[in-house]
Amino acid sequence: MTRQEKNQVIEELSERLSNKPNFYVTDASGLTVAEINAFRALCFEKGVEYKVYKNTLIQKALEKSDTDYTEFFGALKGFSGVMFAGEENANMPAKVIKDYRKKGEKPLLKAASIDSDFYFGDENVKMLSELKSKNELIGEIIGLLQSPAKNVVSALQSGKSTLAGLVKTLSEREN
């Protein structure tokens, strides 16, 4: 690969990292070509971009970013693939890794960056796969905030018939 090609890859990767700040660095070493292709197909099916890069190119692209990724550099050893996810599905790469692992032990999670928070090590896959998206969390909060108001309204509405029945009973008693 020529210096110009490397610079082009670094620019492309740097642009992807700035456009999609949620990314995972994985280790898929030891997988056969057929297994890697099956993993790529699963990624494509779930809307996750997956591409293998040289560690030095990943590091140089991260260095160009506004965010300080120096903690990531320690994870850039051996075979590295990068999985990109959008804001709405930041946990999808972890779900893809978890689903694919039903067939074996790889790929392993080296590191992940989600909304500028860093996660290191394969032990985080389960937790990351269960993360809720920003929209899901907002929906839950709105639901929780609406719940007490709905309870009050339903209590008042159900009490209306009880109150009417009570008034009717009392008026009949006086006669």
N, C-alpha and C positions, 0 to 999 in steps of 0.2 A: 504494500500500500504506500503510495507516494505521500509526501508531506502535504500536498494540496488536497488529496483525497481525505487524509486524516483531519485536516482543518475543516473540510466540508462536513464530515461526520460529526465533529465536535460542535460545529455551528447548528447542525440539524438537531442533535441531541440536546444542546443547550436551549434551543427554541422549544422543543417538546417539554423539557423540564419546567420552563417558565409558563407554558400554556396549560400543562397538566401537573400541578404541584403534588398530586398524589401518585407516588410510584413505589414499587417494590423491587429490590435487587434479590435475585434468586440464584441458587446453585443447582444446576441440572446436570452436573458432571456424572458420568457413569450411565446416563440414559442412552439408548441406541438412537439412531437416526429416526427409526419408525416411532419410537416413544416420544421423541422431541416433536415430531410432526403431529402426533396425536395430541400432545400438550398444546401446541400452537393452534390446532383446530378447535380445541375446547376453549382456549382464550378467545379466538375469533368469534365463536358461537356466543360467548358471554359478553362480548363487546369490550374486551380487554386487549390492548396492544402488547405484544411480546416481541422483544428483539434482543439478540445477543450482541454484546459489545466487548471490546478489550477494556480491561480495568483502567488503563491509563487514559483512554478516551473518555470514559465515564467520569473519572476524577477531574480531567480538564474541563469537561462540560459543567460539572458541579462547581468548580472554582469560578466559572464565569457568572454564576448565579448571584443574585442579590442576597440570598440566604446563606448563612455560614454552614456548610456541610462538612467541615473538617472531621467531625465525629464519624462520618460515613466512610472515610478513607480507609480505616482499619478493616472494614467489611469487604473491601474490594481486593480479594485474593482469589486465585483459582478461576474457575469457569463462572462467568457472570452474565445473567440475562436480566433485562429490565422490563417490568410490567407496568404499563401506564393505565391509570383509571381517572375518570372524570370526577367532578365534585359530587355528583349525584350517586355515584356507585364506588366510593372510596374503598369499600370492603370487598368488592368483587374479586380482585386478584387473590386475596386470602381464601375466598370461597372456592375459586378455581383450583388453587393449590390443594386445598383440603379435599375437594372432589376427586382430583387426579390421583391423590395419594391412596385412594381406595384400592388402586392397582399396585402400589409399591411405596417405597419410602422417600422417593424424590419427586419433585424438586424441593429443596430446602430453602427456607427464608433466611437470607443473610441480614437484610435491613429493610425498613420501610419508612417512608416519609408521608405523613398524612396531616394536611393542614399545618405544616411546619413543626409537627411533633415527630420525633424519631423513635423507632422501635427496632431493637437489635436482637437477633437470635430467632431460631426456629420455634422456640416455645411460645412465641406471640401469635402464631398462625390462628389458633383456635379463638383467641380473644379478638383479633382483628377481623376474623370472619363473622363475628357476632356483633360488630359495631353497627350502629344504626346511622343512617345518613342524616344529614342536617335537616332535610325536609321531613323525614320520619320523626325526628325528635321534636321539631316545631309542631307537627301534627299531634303528637302525644301531649305536649304542653297545652295546646289549645283545647284538646279533649278534656284534660284535667281541669283546666280553668272553667270550661263550660259545664262540667259535671255538677258542681254545687248549684249553679243557677238552674239547671234542668231539674235537679232534685226538688228545689224550692217550688218551681212552677208546677211540677207534677203533684207535689204534696198539696199545694193550694187548689189545684184542679180536682184532685180526689177529695179534698176536704170540702169542696163546694157542694158535692152531692151529700156528703155526710152532714154538713151544716144545714142543708135544705131539709134533709130527713129529720134532723133534730128539731128544727123550727116547726115542721109539720106535726111531729109527735107532740111537742109542747102545746101547740095551738089546739090539737084535738083533745088533750087532757083537760084543758080549761073548760071545755064545753061539757 
